[in-house]
């Protein structure tokens, strides 16, 4: 299913026209304030305060869009970049609401979830982990873990032809170069708000 985009479905050969970001005033759009708190990630306690919260990510599942904002001293935000992404197909669970980045892996392995293994087994297939850099690795170049749940990620793709459509099993897929750019800009602790 295609997303609600003002442009045609993108192809890997051309960059798609990103959707219009939410309206912003000259003072910026208010976002939840950066509040100091502690996160425990794989046994390590991370303080996520103003430095970790420099950027704020907003994702629209319906519009297949991801917006990266930089928090401003006045409490507003400035649009840094907008990306067209692939999001969850109809009927699939997906992240919702406010969360944060818990980990960033570059050149990641892909591990099928228990649900993926069950669906594949029902079709007489077996799924195994796929090493980094292999053609069959759906994580692409980077995997950004989210606090929304153990299986939700923002990641690259091995199917760039699907960007701009609602085709995923719940994750947010990006062109590999876009996912790497995003991963290089944000830090663990960056807030992520997922809207339908």
C-alpha positions as CSV (number, residue, x, y, z in Angstrom):
1,X,0.0,0.0,0.0
2,X,1.3,3.4,-0.9
3,X,1.6,6.1,1.7
4,X,-0.2,9.5,1.5
5,X,2.6,11.3,-0.4
6,X,2.1,14.3,-2.6
7,X,4.5,12.7,-5.2
8,X,4.6,9.5,-7.1
9,X,5.9,6.3,-5.5
10,X,9.7,6.7,-5.4
11,X,12.2,4.6,-7.4
12,X,15.7,3.9,-6.3
13,X,17.1,5.8,-9.2
14,X,15.6,9.1,-8.2
15,X,15.2,10.8,-4.8
16,X,11.5,11.1,-3.9
17,X,9.9,14.4,-3.1
18,X,9.5,14.3,0.7
19,X,6.1,15.2,2.2
20,X,5.5,18.5,3.8
21,X,6.6,18.6,7.4
22,X,4.2,19.7,10.2
23,X,3.6,23.4,10.2
24,X,6.3,25.5,12.0
25,X,6.2,29.1,13.1
26,X,9.2,31.4,13.1
27,X,9.6,30.6,16.8
28,X,9.7,26.9,16.1
29,X,7.1,24.2,16.8
30,X,6.8,23.3,20.5
31,X,8.0,19.8,21.5
32,X,8.2,18.1,24.8
33,X,11.0,19.7,26.8
34,X,14.3,17.9,27.1
35,X,14.0,16.5,30.6
36,X,17.0,14.8,32.3
37,X,16.4,11.1,33.0
38,X,18.3,7.9,33.1
39,X,18.1,5.1,30.6
40,X,19.5,1.6,31.2
41,X,20.7,0.1,27.9
42,X,22.3,-3.4,27.9
43,X,23.2,-2.9,31.6
44,X,24.9,0.5,31.0
45,X,23.2,3.5,32.7
46,X,23.1,6.4,30.3
47,X,22.1,10.0,31.3
48,X,20.0,11.4,28.6
49,X,19.8,15.1,29.0
50,X,20.1,18.1,26.7
51,X,23.1,16.8,24.9
52,X,21.5,13.4,24.1
53,X,18.2,15.2,23.4
54,X,19.7,17.7,20.9
55,X,17.7,16.1,18.1
56,X,14.0,15.0,18.0
57,X,12.7,12.6,15.5
58,X,9.0,12.5,14.4
59,X,7.7,9.8,12.1
60,X,4.3,9.6,10.4
61,X,3.3,6.0,9.5
62,X,0.5,7.1,7.3
63,X,2.6,9.7,5.3
64,X,5.7,7.4,5.2
65,X,7.7,10.4,6.5
66,X,10.5,11.0,9.0
67,X,11.4,14.5,10.2
68,X,14.6,15.2,12.1
69,X,14.4,18.4,14.2
70,X,17.0,20.2,16.3
71,X,15.8,21.5,19.6
72,X,16.1,25.3,20.0
73,X,17.0,27.2,23.2
74,X,13.5,28.8,23.2
75,X,11.8,25.3,23.4
76,X,10.9,25.2,19.8
77,X,12.5,23.1,17.1
78,X,14.2,23.6,13.7
79,X,13.7,21.2,10.8
80,X,17.1,19.7,9.9
81,X,16.1,17.1,7.4
82,X,13.0,15.2,6.1
83,X,13.1,11.7,4.7
84,X,10.7,9.5,2.8
85,X,10.6,6.1,4.5
86,X,8.7,2.7,4.3
87,X,6.4,2.0,7.2
88,X,4.2,-0.8,8.6
89,X,1.7,-2.3,6.2
90,X,-2.0,-2.2,7.2
91,X,-2.8,-4.6,10.0
92,X,0.8,-4.8,11.3
93,X,1.8,-3.5,14.7
94,X,4.2,-0.6,14.6
95,X,5.8,1.7,17.2
96,X,3.5,4.4,18.5
97,X,4.0,7.4,20.7
98,X,7.0,8.9,22.4
99,X,10.1,6.8,22.9
100,X,13.9,7.1,22.4
101,X,16.9,5.6,20.6
102,X,18.5,2.9,22.7
103,X,21.3,1.8,20.5
104,X,22.8,2.4,17.0
105,X,24.5,-0.5,15.0
106,X,26.3,0.2,11.8
107,X,26.7,-2.7,9.4
108,X,24.4,-4.9,11.5
109,X,23.4,-8.5,11.4
110,X,19.8,-9.4,10.8
111,X,18.0,-11.8,13.2
112,X,14.5,-13.0,12.4
113,X,12.0,-12.4,15.2
114,X,10.1,-15.4,16.6
115,X,7.0,-14.2,14.7
116,X,8.9,-14.1,11.4
117,X,10.2,-17.6,12.1
118,X,6.7,-18.9,12.7
119,X,5.3,-17.4,9.5
120,X,8.2,-18.8,7.5
121,X,7.8,-22.2,9.1
122,X,4.1,-22.2,8.1
123,X,5.2,-21.7,4.5
124,X,7.8,-24.6,4.8
125,X,10.8,-22.2,5.0
126,X,13.4,-21.7,7.7
127,X,14.9,-18.3,8.5
128,X,18.5,-17.9,9.7
129,X,20.4,-14.8,10.8
130,X,22.0,-12.9,7.9
131,X,25.5,-11.4,8.3
132,X,26.3,-7.8,7.5
133,X,26.8,-6.8,3.9
134,X,24.9,-9.8,2.5
135,X,22.3,-9.1,-0.2
136,X,19.6,-10.8,1.9
137,X,20.1,-8.7,4.9
138,X,17.0,-6.4,5.3
139,X,18.7,-4.2,7.9
140,X,20.9,-2.6,5.2
141,X,23.7,-0.3,6.4
142,X,22.4,0.6,9.9
143,X,20.0,-0.4,12.6
144,X,18.7,2.1,15.1
145,X,17.0,0.4,18.1
146,X,14.0,2.1,19.7
147,X,12.5,1.9,23.2
148,X,9.0,1.3,21.7
149,X,9.6,-2.5,21.8
150,X,12.3,-5.2,21.4
151,X,11.6,-5.6,17.6
152,X,11.0,-2.0,16.4
153,X,13.9,-0.4,14.5
154,X,14.7,2.4,12.1
155,X,17.0,0.8,9.6
156,X,18.4,0.7,6.1
157,X,17.0,-1.7,3.5
158,X,17.9,-4.2,0.8
159,X,14.7,-3.2,-1.0
160,X,15.1,0.5,-1.9
161,X,12.1,0.1,-4.4
162,X,9.8,-0.2,-1.4
163,X,10.7,3.2,0.2
164,X,7.7,5.5,0.2
165,X,5.2,2.6,0.8
166,X,3.5,0.9,3.7
167,X,5.2,-2.5,3.3
168,X,7.2,-3.3,6.5
169,X,6.4,-5.7,9.3
170,X,6.5,-2.8,11.7
171,X,9.9,-1.2,11.4
172,X,10.8,2.1,9.7
173,X,12.9,1.5,6.6
174,X,15.1,4.1,5.0
175,X,17.4,4.4,2.0
176,X,20.8,3.2,3.2
177,X,22.5,6.5,2.7
178,X,19.7,8.3,4.5
179,X,19.8,5.8,7.5
180,X,23.6,6.3,7.7
181,X,23.2,10.1,7.6
182,X,20.6,9.9,10.4
183,X,22.7,7.6,12.5
184,X,25.7,10.0,12.2
185,X,23.6,12.9,13.4
186,X,21.8,11.5,16.4
187,X,22.9,9.9,19.7
188,X,21.5,7.3,22.0
189,X,18.7,9.0,24.0
190,X,17.4,11.0,21.1
191,X,13.6,11.2,21.4
192,X,11.4,9.5,18.7
193,X,7.7,10.3,18.4
194,X,5.8,7.9,16.1
195,X,2.4,9.1,14.9
196,X,-0.1,7.3,12.7
